[in-house]
Amino acid sequence: MRVLFLSTTFPSDLRTYVHGNFKRMGLFVDALKEIAHLDMLFYVRPDRDLSPCAVAKLERAIAEHWDADMSLTLCPKSESVEPSSKWQLYGAGAVNFFRQNGYVTTSGATQVQAFERCLNRKPDLIFAEKLTSMCPLLLTREPMPPVFFDLDDIEHVALMRGVDPQSRWRSKLVSYARVPALCWGERRAIRLARRAFVCSESDRTYLGRFAPLSRLATVPNAVEIGDLLPVTAQPTLLFLGSYWYRPNVEAAEFLLHDVWPRVLKRMPDASLIIAGVDPQNIRGYDGGVPGVEFPGFVDDLGELYRRARVVCAPILSGGGTRVKIIEAAAHGKPVVATKIGAEGLEMRDGRELLLRDDPASFAEACLELLKDSSLCERLGRAAHETASRHYDRANIIRLIQKHVQL
């Protein structure tokens, strides 16, 4: 069996690419590699070295990383062109899905032709990772085998949540004007696919209002389930993320500036770890905030979770489901999250985690867990059981294989 696998999530650094999007892509790679040879087509930045020698080196590294029988093709994304008129700046994306930010980069003639050349290898099925990777499929006129794709975020929901309420009215209007065309692109992609995968049943139900429910299938994010870690005595909070991703930056700043001062005032010996790549993007990173540590990328996540008493997920925007919460649950760590942060997960407030949206109640929940070991143990154990039941990686891999085997 042969699978053509398209993606825009190129692992430029295989050591530090451990964020949620890459982990989810790896979940599908691991499922497909067991049943097929993978022809992987990545759309990459235009400045990447695409010489045969460089591509061959990358192919070996990626094949070794995933332990997969695979071949690699790289195609540069379309470069963004400076708008020459107000129409190009404000209006084009409102009427044309393929002209919107992100989607324009995979919608040019070069990108479609690269996809069509890969079709010449006669794949048995096509898997597209994310809506951006579906653009060449929507634009080609070539016959295709069955198509599967992963809509891990409902993109129009993420777009609306990402609109800054403090921005100028024109900027907000431009963003909202793009929603109908983006919805059109999502519907087109779902109807083209034999199966479109989403992260949660709530996402599937939502999309089922304007797309065929029979074409939608829930494939949750998943992790390897670790041992149930003991409750740590040290009063340490942890937030883990990649800070090139705007929702993680917003969450870290909410935690750092709105929640942490309230915690520190009541518990001066507490500490906060904000871990992950590119912490310099966080406002206050170099401000010397008392009790806060920015370790950057951490190789040993197990040790990081052993140090933490409470894991925080104060996500305020974005879509999909949060691997960081599932991962904390897989280690038996109690979690305080916002409702958006825990959206779509099979976890309930007061049972597997605590849900709080405003700074004062979020801080109060953190303090409660920092003081109450029995509550930490109860929430952590329940979360671990739920993760084992719903988000075990081996089970989700078998679910993917069941969906795609023809």
Contacts in CASP RR format, 6 or more apart in sequence:
PFRMAT RR
TARGET T0000
AUTHOR 0000-0000-0000
METHOD contacts of the structure
MODEL  1
MRVLFLSTTFPSDLRTYVHGNFKRMGLFVDALKEIAHLDMLFYVRPDRDL
SPCAVAKLERAIAEHWDADMSLTLCPKSESVEPSSKWQLYGAGAVNFFRQ
NGYVTTSGATQVQAFERCLNRKPDLIFAEKLTSMCPLLLTREPMPPVFFD
LDDIEHVALMRGVDPQSRWRSKLVSYARVPALCWGERRAIRLARRAFVCS
ESDRTYLGRFAPLSRLATVPNAVEIGDLLPVTAQPTLLFLGSYWYRPNVE
AAEFLLHDVWPRVLKRMPDASLIIAGVDPQNIRGYDGGVPGVEFPGFVDD
LGELYRRARVVCAPILSGGGTRVKIIEAAAHGKPVVATKIGAEGLEMRDG
RELLLRDDPASFAEACLELLKDSSLCERLGRAAHETASRHYDRANIIRLI
QKHVQL
1 35 0 8 1.000
1 36 0 8 1.000
1 37 0 8 1.000
1 124 0 8 1.000
1 125 0 8 1.000
2 36 0 8 1.000
2 37 0 8 1.000
2 39 0 8 1.000
2 121 0 8 1.000
2 122 0 8 1.000
2 123 0 8 1.000
2 124 0 8 1.000
3 32 0 8 1.000
3 36 0 8 1.000
3 37 0 8 1.000
3 38 0 8 1.000
3 39 0 8 1.000
3 123 0 8 1.000
3 124 0 8 1.000
3 125 0 8 1.000
3 126 0 8 1.000
3 127 0 8 1.000
4 39 0 8 1.000
4 41 0 8 1.000
4 118 0 8 1.000
4 119 0 8 1.000
4 121 0 8 1.000
4 123 0 8 1.000
4 125 0 8 1.000
4 126 0 8 1.000
4 127 0 8 1.000
5 28 0 8 1.000
5 29 0 8 1.000
5 32 0 8 1.000
5 38 0 8 1.000
5 39 0 8 1.000
5 40 0 8 1.000
5 41 0 8 1.000
5 127 0 8 1.000
5 129 0 8 1.000
6 41 0 8 1.000
6 42 0 8 1.000
6 43 0 8 1.000
6 115 0 8 1.000
6 126 0 8 1.000
6 127 0 8 1.000
6 128 0 8 1.000
6 129 0 8 1.000
6 133 0 8 1.000
6 136 0 8 1.000
6 137 0 8 1.000
7 25 0 8 1.000
7 40 0 8 1.000
7 41 0 8 1.000
7 42 0 8 1.000
7 43 0 8 1.000
7 128 0 8 1.000
7 129 0 8 1.000
7 130 0 8 1.000
7 133 0 8 1.000
8 42 0 8 1.000
8 43 0 8 1.000
8 77 0 8 1.000
8 105 0 8 1.000
8 106 0 8 1.000
8 129 0 8 1.000
8 130 0 8 1.000
8 132 0 8 1.000
8 133 0 8 1.000
9 21 0 8 1.000
9 22 0 8 1.000
9 25 0 8 1.000
9 42 0 8 1.000
9 129 0 8 1.000
9 130 0 8 1.000
10 42 0 8 1.000
10 43 0 8 1.000
10 44 0 8 1.000
10 45 0 8 1.000
10 48 0 8 1.000
10 74 0 8 1.000
11 17 0 8 1.000
11 22 0 8 1.000
11 62 0 8 1.000
11 65 0 8 1.000
14 61 0 8 1.000
14 62 0 8 1.000
14 65 0 8 1.000
15 299 0 8 1.000
16 277 0 8 1.000
16 297 0 8 1.000
18 301 0 8 1.000
19 241 0 8 1.000
19 242 0 8 1.000
19 245 0 8 1.000
19 277 0 8 1.000
20 221 0 8 1.000
20 242 0 8 1.000
20 323 0 8 1.000
20 324 0 8 1.000
21 130 0 8 1.000
21 152 0 8 1.000
23 221 0 8 1.000
23 223 0 8 1.000
23 323 0 8 1.000
24 150 0 8 1.000
24 152 0 8 1.000
24 221 0 8 1.000
24 323 0 8 1.000
25 129 0 8 1.000
25 150 0 8 1.000
26 66 0 8 1.000
27 219 0 8 1.000
27 221 0 8 1.000
27 222 0 8 1.000
27 393 0 8 1.000
27 396 0 8 1.000
27 397 0 8 1.000
27 400 0 8 1.000
28 127 0 8 1.000
28 129 0 8 1.000
28 150 0 8 1.000
28 400 0 8 1.000
29 38 0 8 1.000
29 66 0 8 1.000
29 68 0 8 1.000
30 66 0 8 1.000
30 397 0 8 1.000
31 396 0 8 1.000
31 397 0 8 1.000
31 398 0 8 1.000
31 400 0 8 1.000
31 401 0 8 1.000
31 404 0 8 1.000
32 38 0 8 1.000
32 127 0 8 1.000
32 400 0 8 1.000
32 401 0 8 1.000
32 404 0 8 1.000
33 66 0 8 1.000
33 67 0 8 1.000
33 68 0 8 1.000
33 69 0 8 1.000
33 70 0 8 1.000
34 397 0 8 1.000
34 401 0 8 1.000
35 401 0 8 1.000
35 404 0 8 1.000
35 405 0 8 1.000
36 124 0 8 1.000
36 125 0 8 1.000
37 69 0 8 1.000
37 70 0 8 1.000
37 71 0 8 1.000
38 68 0 8 1.000
38 69 0 8 1.000
38 70 0 8 1.000
38 71 0 8 1.000
39 70 0 8 1.000
39 71 0 8 1.000
39 73 0 8 1.000
39 118 0 8 1.000
39 121 0 8 1.000
39 123 0 8 1.000
40 62 0 8 1.000
40 70 0 8 1.000
40 71 0 8 1.000
40 72 0 8 1.000
40 73 0 8 1.000
41 73 0 8 1.000
41 74 0 8 1.000
41 75 0 8 1.000
41 114 0 8 1.000
41 115 0 8 1.000
41 118 0 8 1.000
42 72 0 8 1.000
42 73 0 8 1.000
42 74 0 8 1.000
42 75 0 8 1.000
43 75 0 8 1.000
43 76 0 8 1.000
43 77 0 8 1.000
43 105 0 8 1.000
43 106 0 8 1.000
43 111 0 8 1.000
43 114 0 8 1.000
43 132 0 8 1.000
43 133 0 8 1.000
44 50 0 8 1.000
44 74 0 8 1.000
44 75 0 8 1.000
44 76 0 8 1.000
44 77 0 8 1.000
45 76 0 8 1.000
45 77 0 8 1.000
46 76 0 8 1.000
46 77 0 8 1.000
46 79 0 8 1.000
48 74 0 8 1.000
48 76 0 8 1.000
50 74 0 8 1.000
50 76 0 8 1.000
55 72 0 8 1.000
55 73 0 8 1.000
55 74 0 8 1.000
58 72 0 8 1.000
58 74 0 8 1.000
59 70 0 8 1.000
59 71 0 8 1.000
59 72 0 8 1.000
62 68 0 8 1.000
62 70 0 8 1.000
62 72 0 8 1.000
63 69 0 8 1.000
63 70 0 8 1.000
63 72 0 8 1.000
73 114 0 8 1.000
73 117 0 8 1.000
73 118 0 8 1.000
75 110 0 8 1.000
75 111 0 8 1.000
75 114 0 8 1.000
75 115 0 8 1.000
76 110 0 8 1.000
77 105 0 8 1.000
77 106 0 8 1.000
77 111 0 8 1.000
78 104 0 8 1.000
78 105 0 8 1.000
78 106 0 8 1.000
78 107 0 8 1.000
78 108 0 8 1.000
78 110 0 8 1.000
78 111 0 8 1.000
80 101 0 8 1.000
80 104 0 8 1.000
80 105 0 8 1.000
83 89 0 8 1.000
90 170 0 8 1.000
90 174 0 8 1.000
90 177 0 8 1.000
91 174 0 8 1.000
91 177 0 8 1.000
92 99 0 8 1.000
93 99 0 8 1.000
93 100 0 8 1.000
93 177 0 8 1.000
93 178 0 8 1.000
93 181 0 8 1.000
94 174 0 8 1.000
94 177 0 8 1.000
94 178 0 8 1.000
94 180 0 8 1.000
94 181 0 8 1.000
95 181 0 8 1.000
96 181 0 8 1.000
97 103 0 8 1.000
97 181 0 8 1.000
97 182 0 8 1.000
97 184 0 8 1.000
97 185 0 8 1.000
97 188 0 8 1.000
98 104 0 8 1.000
98 107 0 8 1.000
98 135 0 8 1.000
98 138 0 8 1.000
98 139 0 8 1.000
99 107 0 8 1.000
100 178 0 8 1.000
100 181 0 8 1.000
100 182 0 8 1.000
102 132 0 8 1.000
103 131 0 8 1.000
103 132 0 8 1.000
103 135 0 8 1.000
105 111 0 8 1.000
105 132 0 8 1.000
106 132 0 8 1.000
106 133 0 8 1.000
106 135 0 8 1.000
106 136 0 8 1.000
107 135 0 8 1.000
107 136 0 8 1.000
107 139 0 8 1.000
108 139 0 8 1.000
111 135 0 8 1.000
111 136 0 8 1.000
112 136 0 8 1.000
112 139 0 8 1.000
112 140 0 8 1.000
114 136 0 8 1.000
115 136 0 8 1.000
115 137 0 8 1.000
115 140 0 8 1.000
116 136 0 8 1.000
116 140 0 8 1.000
116 142 0 8 1.000
119 140 0 8 1.000
119 142 0 8 1.000
119 144 0 8 1.000
123 145 0 8 1.000
124 145 0 8 1.000
124 146 0 8 1.000
124 406 0 8 1.000
125 145 0 8 1.000
125 146 0 8 1.000
125 147 0 8 1.000
125 148 0 8 1.000
125 404 0 8 1.000
125 406 0 8 1.000
126 137 0 8 1.000
126 144 0 8 1.000
126 145 0 8 1.000
126 146 0 8 1.000
126 147 0 8 1.000
126 148 0 8 1.000
127 147 0 8 1.000
127 148 0 8 1.000
127 149 0 8 1.000
127 150 0 8 1.000
127 404 0 8 1.000
128 134 0 8 1.000
128 137 0 8 1.000
128 147 0 8 1.000
128 148 0 8 1.000
128 149 0 8 1.000
128 150 0 8 1.000
128 189 0 8 1.000
128 193 0 8 1.000
129 149 0 8 1.000
129 150 0 8 1.000
130 149 0 8 1.000
130 150 0 8 1.000
130 151 0 8 1.000
130 152 0 8 1.000
131 149 0 8 1.000
131 151 0 8 1.000
131 155 0 8 1.000
131 185 0 8 1.000
131 186 0 8 1.000
131 189 0 8 1.000
133 149 0 8 1.000
134 149 0 8 1.000
134 189 0 8 1.000
134 192 0 8 1.000
134 193 0 8 1.000
137 144 0 8 1.000
137 147 0 8 1.000
137 189 0 8 1.000
137 192 0 8 1.000
138 185 0 8 1.000
138 188 0 8 1.000
138 189 0 8 1.000
138 192 0 8 1.000
146 194 0 8 1.000
146 406 0 8 1.000
147 192 0 8 1.000
147 193 0 8 1.000
147 194 0 8 1.000
148 193 0 8 1.000
148 194 0 8 1.000
148 195 0 8 1.000
148 196 0 8 1.000
148 197 0 8 1.000
148 403 0 8 1.000
148 404 0 8 1.000
149 189 0 8 1.000
149 193 0 8 1.000
149 196 0 8 1.000
149 197 0 8 1.000
150 196 0 8 1.000
150 197 0 8 1.000
150 219 0 8 1.000
151 186 0 8 1.000
151 189 0 8 1.000
151 190 0 8 1.000
151 196 0 8 1.000
151 197 0 8 1.000
151 198 0 8 1.000
151 203 0 8 1.000
151 207 0 8 1.000
152 197 0 8 1.000
152 198 0 8 1.000
152 199 0 8 1.000
152 320 0 8 1.000
153 199 0 8 1.000
153 318 0 8 1.000
153 319 0 8 1.000
153 320 0 8 1.000
154 186 0 8 1.000
154 198 0 8 1.000
154 203 0 8 1.000
154 206 0 8 1.000
154 207 0 8 1.000
154 319 0 8 1.000
154 320 0 8 1.000
155 182 0 8 1.000
155 186 0 8 1.000
156 179 0 8 1.000
156 182 0 8 1.000
156 183 0 8 1.000
156 186 0 8 1.000
157 206 0 8 1.000
157 318 0 8 1.000
157 319 0 8 1.000
158 317 0 8 1.000
158 318 0 8 1.000
158 319 0 8 1.000
158 320 0 8 1.000
159 175 0 8 1.000
159 178 0 8 1.000
159 179 0 8 1.000
159 182 0 8 1.000
160 175 0 8 1.000
160 176 0 8 1.000
160 179 0 8 1.000
161 316 0 8 1.000
161 317 0 8 1.000
161 318 0 8 1.000
161 319 0 8 1.000
161 340 0 8 1.000
162 175 0 8 1.000
162 246 0 8 1.000
162 247 0 8 1.000
162 317 0 8 1.000
162 318 0 8 1.000
163 172 0 8 1.000
163 175 0 8 1.000
163 176 0 8 1.000
164 171 0 8 1.000
164 172 0 8 1.000
165 172 0 8 1.000
183 210 0 8 1.000
186 207 0 8 1.000
186 211 0 8 1.000
187 210 0 8 1.000
187 211 0 8 1.000
189 196 0 8 1.000
190 196 0 8 1.000
190 207 0 8 1.000
190 211 0 8 1.000
190 212 0 8 1.000
190 215 0 8 1.000
190 216 0 8 1.000
191 211 0 8 1.000
191 212 0 8 1.000
191 215 0 8 1.000
193 215 0 8 1.000
194 215 0 8 1.000
195 215 0 8 1.000
195 216 0 8 1.000
195 217 0 8 1.000
195 403 0 8 1.000
195 404 0 8 1.000
196 207 0 8 1.000
196 211 0 8 1.000
196 215 0 8 1.000
196 216 0 8 1.000
196 217 0 8 1.000
197 216 0 8 1.000
197 217 0 8 1.000
197 218 0 8 1.000
197 219 0 8 1.000
197 400 0 8 1.000
197 403 0 8 1.000
198 204 0 8 1.000
198 207 0 8 1.000
198 216 0 8 1.000
198 217 0 8 1.000
198 218 0 8 1.000
198 219 0 8 1.000
198 320 0 8 1.000
199 218 0 8 1.000
199 219 0 8 1.000
199 220 0 8 1.000
199 221 0 8 1.000
199 320 0 8 1.000
199 321 0 8 1.000
199 344 0 8 1.000
200 218 0 8 1.000
200 220 0 8 1.000
200 320 0 8 1.000
200 321 0 8 1.000
200 343 0 8 1.000
200 344 0 8 1.000
200 345 0 8 1.000
201 218 0 8 1.000
201 344 0 8 1.000
202 343 0 8 1.000
202 344 0 8 1.000
203 218 0 8 1.000
203 320 0 8 1.000
203 344 0 8 1.000
204 213 0 8 1.000
204 216 0 8 1.000
204 217 0 8 1.000
204 218 0 8 1.000
207 216 0 8 1.000
208 216 0 8 1.000
217 403 0 8 1.000
219 396 0 8 1.000
219 399 0 8 1.000
219 400 0 8 1.000
219 403 0 8 1.000
220 321 0 8 1.000
220 326 0 8 1.000
220 390 0 8 1.000
220 391 0 8 1.000
220 396 0 8 1.000
221 321 0 8 1.000
221 322 0 8 1.000
221 323 0 8 1.000
221 326 0 8 1.000
221 391 0 8 1.000
222 326 0 8 1.000
222 391 0 8 1.000
222 392 0 8 1.000
222 393 0 8 1.000
222 395 0 8 1.000
222 396 0 8 1.000
222 397 0 8 1.000
223 323 0 8 1.000
223 326 0 8 1.000
223 327 0 8 1.000
223 330 0 8 1.000
223 387 0 8 1.000
223 391 0 8 1.000
223 393 0 8 1.000
224 330 0 8 1.000
224 392 0 8 1.000
224 393 0 8 1.000
224 394 0 8 1.000
225 330 0 8 1.000
225 384 0 8 1.000
225 387 0 8 1.000
225 388 0 8 1.000
225 391 0 8 1.000
225 392 0 8 1.000
225 393 0 8 1.000
226 330 0 8 1.000
226 331 0 8 1.000
227 331 0 8 1.000
228 331 0 8 1.000
228 332 0 8 1.000
228 380 0 8 1.000
228 381 0 8 1.000
228 384 0 8 1.000
229 305 0 8 1.000
229 306 0 8 1.000
229 331 0 8 1.000
229 332 0 8 1.000
229 333 0 8 1.000
231 309 0 8 1.000
231 373 0 8 1.000
231 376 0 8 1.000
231 377 0 8 1.000
232 306 0 8 1.000
232 307 0 8 1.000
232 308 0 8 1.000
232 309 0 8 1.000
233 309 0 8 1.000
234 271 0 8 1.000
234 307 0 8 1.000
234 309 0 8 1.000
235 267 0 8 1.000
235 269 0 8 1.000
235 270 0 8 1.000
235 271 0 8 1.000
235 309 0 8 1.000
235 370 0 8 1.000
236 270 0 8 1.000
236 271 0 8 1.000
236 272 0 8 1.000
236 273 0 8 1.000
236 307 0 8 1.000
236 308 0 8 1.000
236 309 0 8 1.000
236 310 0 8 1.000
237 255 0 8 1.000
237 260 0 8 1.000
237 263 0 8 1.000
237 270 0 8 1.000
237 271 0 8 1.000
237 272 0 8 1.000
237 273 0 8 1.000
237 308 0 8 1.000
237 309 0 8 1.000
237 310 0 8 1.000
237 311 0 8 1.000
237 312 0 8 1.000
237 366 0 8 1.000
237 370 0 8 1.000
238 272 0 8 1.000
238 273 0 8 1.000
238 275 0 8 1.000
238 304 0 8 1.000
238 305 0 8 1.000
238 307 0 8 1.000
238 308 0 8 1.000
238 310 0 8 1.000
238 311 0 8 1.000
238 312 0 8 1.000
239 251 0 8 1.000
239 252 0 8 1.000
239 255 0 8 1.000
239 272 0 8 1.000
239 273 0 8 1.000
239 274 0 8 1.000
239 275 0 8 1.000
239 311 0 8 1.000
239 312 0 8 1.000
239 313 0 8 1.000
239 314 0 8 1.000
240 275 0 8 1.000
240 276 0 8 1.000
240 301 0 8 1.000
240 304 0 8 1.000
240 311 0 8 1.000
240 324 0 8 1.000
240 327 0 8 1.000
241 248 0 8 1.000
241 252 0 8 1.000
241 275 0 8 1.000
241 276 0 8 1.000
241 277 0 8 1.000
241 324 0 8 1.000
242 248 0 8 1.000
242 276 0 8 1.000
242 277 0 8 1.000
242 278 0 8 1.000
243 249 0 8 1.000
243 252 0 8 1.000
243 276 0 8 1.000
243 277 0 8 1.000
243 278 0 8 1.000
243 279 0 8 1.000
243 280 0 8 1.000
243 281 0 8 1.000
243 282 0 8 1.000
244 277 0 8 1.000
244 278 0 8 1.000
244 281 0 8 1.000
246 317 0 8 1.000
247 315 0 8 1.000
247 316 0 8 1.000
247 317 0 8 1.000
247 318 0 8 1.000
248 315 0 8 1.000
249 281 0 8 1.000
249 282 0 8 1.000
250 315 0 8 1.000
250 316 0 8 1.000
250 317 0 8 1.000
251 313 0 8 1.000
251 314 0 8 1.000
251 315 0 8 1.000
251 316 0 8 1.000
252 274 0 8 1.000
252 279 0 8 1.000
252 282 0 8 1.000
253 282 0 8 1.000
253 283 0 8 1.000
253 284 0 8 1.000
254 314 0 8 1.000
254 316 0 8 1.000
254 359 0 8 1.000
255 272 0 8 1.000
255 274 0 8 1.000
255 312 0 8 1.000
255 314 0 8 1.000
256 272 0 8 1.000
256 274 0 8 1.000
256 282 0 8 1.000
256 283 0 8 1.000
256 284 0 8 1.000
256 289 0 8 1.000
256 292 0 8 1.000
257 283 0 8 1.000
257 284 0 8 1.000
258 359 0 8 1.000
258 362 0 8 1.000
259 312 0 8 1.000
259 314 0 8 1.000
259 359 0 8 1.000
259 362 0 8 1.000
259 363 0 8 1.000
259 366 0 8 1.000
260 272 0 8 1.000
260 289 0 8 1.000
260 292 0 8 1.000
260 363 0 8 1.000
262 359 0 8 1.000
262 360 0 8 1.000
262 363 0 8 1.000
262 364 0 8 1.000
263 270 0 8 1.000
263 272 0 8 1.000
263 363 0 8 1.000
263 366 0 8 1.000
263 367 0 8 1.000
263 370 0 8 1.000
264 270 0 8 1.000
264 290 0 8 1.000
264 291 0 8 1.000
266 367 0 8 1.000
267 367 0 8 1.000
267 370 0 8 1.000
267 371 0 8 1.000
270 291 0 8 1.000
270 370 0 8 1.000
271 291 0 8 1.000
271 292 0 8 1.000
271 293 0 8 1.000
272 291 0 8 1.000
272 292 0 8 1.000
272 293 0 8 1.000
273 292 0 8 1.000
273 293 0 8 1.000
273 295 0 8 1.000
273 304 0 8 1.000
273 307 0 8 1.000
273 308 0 8 1.000
274 282 0 8 1.000
274 292 0 8 1.000
274 293 0 8 1.000
274 294 0 8 1.000
275 294 0 8 1.000
275 295 0 8 1.000
275 296 0 8 1.000
275 297 0 8 1.000
275 298 0 8 1.000
275 304 0 8 1.000
276 295 0 8 1.000
276 296 0 8 1.000
276 297 0 8 1.000
276 298 0 8 1.000
277 296 0 8 1.000
277 297 0 8 1.000
279 285 0 8 1.000
279 294 0 8 1.000
279 296 0 8 1.000
280 286 0 8 1.000
282 294 0 8 1.000
285 294 0 8 1.000
298 304 0 8 1.000
301 327 0 8 1.000
302 331 0 8 1.000
305 311 0 8 1.000
305 328 0 8 1.000
305 331 0 8 1.000
305 333 0 8 1.000
308 333 0 8 1.000
309 333 0 8 1.000
309 334 0 8 1.000
309 369 0 8 1.000
309 370 0 8 1.000
309 376 0 8 1.000
310 333 0 8 1.000
310 334 0 8 1.000
310 335 0 8 1.000
310 336 0 8 1.000
310 366 0 8 1.000
310 369 0 8 1.000
310 370 0 8 1.000
310 376 0 8 1.000
311 324 0 8 1.000
311 325 0 8 1.000
311 328 0 8 1.000
311 333 0 8 1.000
311 334 0 8 1.000
311 335 0 8 1.000
311 336 0 8 1.000
312 335 0 8 1.000
312 336 0 8 1.000
312 337 0 8 1.000
312 362 0 8 1.000
312 366 0 8 1.000
313 322 0 8 1.000
313 324 0 8 1.000
313 325 0 8 1.000
313 328 0 8 1.000
313 335 0 8 1.000
313 336 0 8 1.000
313 337 0 8 1.000
313 338 0 8 1.000
313 341 0 8 1.000
313 342 0 8 1.000
314 336 0 8 1.000
314 337 0 8 1.000
314 338 0 8 1.000
314 341 0 8 1.000
314 362 0 8 1.000
315 322 0 8 1.000
315 337 0 8 1.000
315 338 0 8 1.000
315 340 0 8 1.000
315 341 0 8 1.000
316 338 0 8 1.000
316 340 0 8 1.000
317 340 0 8 1.000
318 340 0 8 1.000
319 340 0 8 1.000
319 343 0 8 1.000
320 343 0 8 1.000
320 344 0 8 1.000
321 343 0 8 1.000
321 344 0 8 1.000
321 345 0 8 1.000
322 337 0 8 1.000
322 341 0 8 1.000
322 342 0 8 1.000
322 345 0 8 1.000
325 335 0 8 1.000
325 337 0 8 1.000
325 341 0 8 1.000
325 342 0 8 1.000
325 345 0 8 1.000
325 347 0 8 1.000
325 353 0 8 1.000
326 345 0 8 1.000
326 387 0 8 1.000
326 391 0 8 1.000
328 335 0 8 1.000
328 383 0 8 1.000
329 335 0 8 1.000
329 347 0 8 1.000
329 352 0 8 1.000
329 353 0 8 1.000
329 380 0 8 1.000
329 383 0 8 1.000
329 384 0 8 1.000
329 386 0 8 1.000
329 387 0 8 1.000
329 391 0 8 1.000
330 384 0 8 1.000
330 387 0 8 1.000
330 388 0 8 1.000
330 391 0 8 1.000
331 384 0 8 1.000
332 380 0 8 1.000
332 381 0 8 1.000
332 383 0 8 1.000
332 384 0 8 1.000
332 387 0 8 1.000
333 380 0 8 1.000
333 383 0 8 1.000
334 353 0 8 1.000
334 354 0 8 1.000
334 369 0 8 1.000
334 375 0 8 1.000
334 376 0 8 1.000
334 379 0 8 1.000
334 380 0 8 1.000
334 383 0 8 1.000
335 342 0 8 1.000
335 352 0 8 1.000
335 353 0 8 1.000
335 354 0 8 1.000
335 379 0 8 1.000
335 383 0 8 1.000
336 353 0 8 1.000
336 354 0 8 1.000
336 355 0 8 1.000
336 356 0 8 1.000
336 362 0 8 1.000
336 365 0 8 1.000
336 366 0 8 1.000
336 369 0 8 1.000
337 353 0 8 1.000
337 354 0 8 1.000
337 355 0 8 1.000
337 356 0 8 1.000
338 355 0 8 1.000
338 356 0 8 1.000
338 357 0 8 1.000
338 362 0 8 1.000
339 355 0 8 1.000
339 357 0 8 1.000
342 353 0 8 1.000
342 355 0 8 1.000
346 386 0 8 1.000
346 389 0 8 1.000
346 390 0 8 1.000
347 353 0 8 1.000
347 383 0 8 1.000
347 386 0 8 1.000
349 355 0 8 1.000
350 379 0 8 1.000
351 379 0 8 1.000
351 382 0 8 1.000
352 379 0 8 1.000
352 380 0 8 1.000
352 382 0 8 1.000
352 383 0 8 1.000
352 386 0 8 1.000
353 379 0 8 1.000
353 383 0 8 1.000
354 365 0 8 1.000
354 368 0 8 1.000
354 369 0 8 1.000
354 379 0 8 1.000
356 362 0 8 1.000
356 364 0 8 1.000
356 365 0 8 1.000
368 375 0 8 1.000
369 375 0 8 1.000
369 376 0 8 1.000
369 379 0 8 1.000
END
